[in-house]
Amino acid sequence: MKDILLKDFEIVFNTTEKAQLFFAPGRVNLIGEHTDYNGGYVFPCALTFGTYAAARRIDEPIIRVYSKNFESLGIVEFRLEKLEYEAEHKWANYPKGVIHNFIRKGFIINNGIEVLYDGNIPNGAGLSSSASIEMVTAVLLRNLFDLNIDMVGMARLCQEAENNFIGVNCGIMDQFAIGMGKKDHAVLLDTNTLKYEYVKIALNNASIVIANSNKRRGLADSKYNERRSQCERALKDLQKKLNIRSLGEMNEIQFESNKSLIESEINIKRATHAVYENLRTIKAVEALKVNDFATFGRLMNESHISLRDDYEVTGIELDTLVELAWKQKGVFGSRMTGAGFGGCTVSIVINDDIEEFIKNVGDEYEKRIGYTASFYVAQIGNGAGKL
Ligand code: GLA
């Protein structure tokens, strides 16, 4: 893999100069969905697949990026002093946004770079291929320009680039998990304080199975921003009486006795999800720590129902995958993961039953939806870094 990347780098950029190699994973979130921009907990882990980058500094103020995943676009080239969003640059706006934000924050990037990217995260699957491109870019910039910034700082910087440059008002979960992930562990992150704890994922004789609905997350970004503003509206209504800074601070009793302050019915539903999903995440992690996989799985199922009925971010494809999964032998729990509106589900399945699980869910999904789903048994890997 490494040799191929280095060779491709030489061919694409027509150079004999040696590149350095970097990697940032994708992520899967086990529970705690749409809580990160509500000041709640999330519980993601880094995957072993992700985005590789081969990069070197050059002596002119030009950035050249190339992705093996979008070869038809060829080399995308832009000047250091002209870092603007350009629709026709497509995926290259992600690295561009990161470089732009580094410079905006006062980091000195006084030369150009050439970067070849190659990712093996299914694109648009909701496993954070874009945050992975952002984070691998941050790590390579830190290295090539000797920048003084830590991993959490880079996660924040990339989140900001996505918010301000790309225009998706995402929370910190993806970039944080990709930067701070640890092999065989999930990260319990309090998005309010950024305090985090690694929790070992030892599922005895079970594994994490990811199912990709292969429904692209079309319209996801605008709906995502809409959900976020609905939650912010609900918070504003609650703040008329309560001294709170986020929905993530609320417990069940406080929420139930005050939810009538929220003016719209829809926003009550959105806030109900945010508050209860946060409480579920805390309970789920407690259960996992004492190897109570049945409770963890039940809470995953409740999470999906809440995302389906109150947050309304699932859709027929994800619901079909999850509802089929619930019926299979050896399944502790199953839910959609990521932003929703397409993308992937995550299930905990007993190892001996995985083969049958994939066959049964896969066959029935294809029958009902008309195209196939793809399945992966997830391996939890380390966060971003130099190879
Ligand atoms: C996307 C965003 C995250 C998070 C999830 C939903 O992945 O990038 O910040 O909000 O959706 O939990």
Boltz pocket constraint, residues with backbone or C-beta under 6 A from the ligand:
constraints:
  - pocket:
      binder: B
      contacts: [[A, 29], [A, 32], [A, 33], [A, 34], [A, 35], [A, 36], [A, 37], [A, 126], [A, 170], [A, 171], [A, 172], [A, 173], [A, 174], [A, 338], [A, 339], [A, 340]]
      max_distance: 6.0
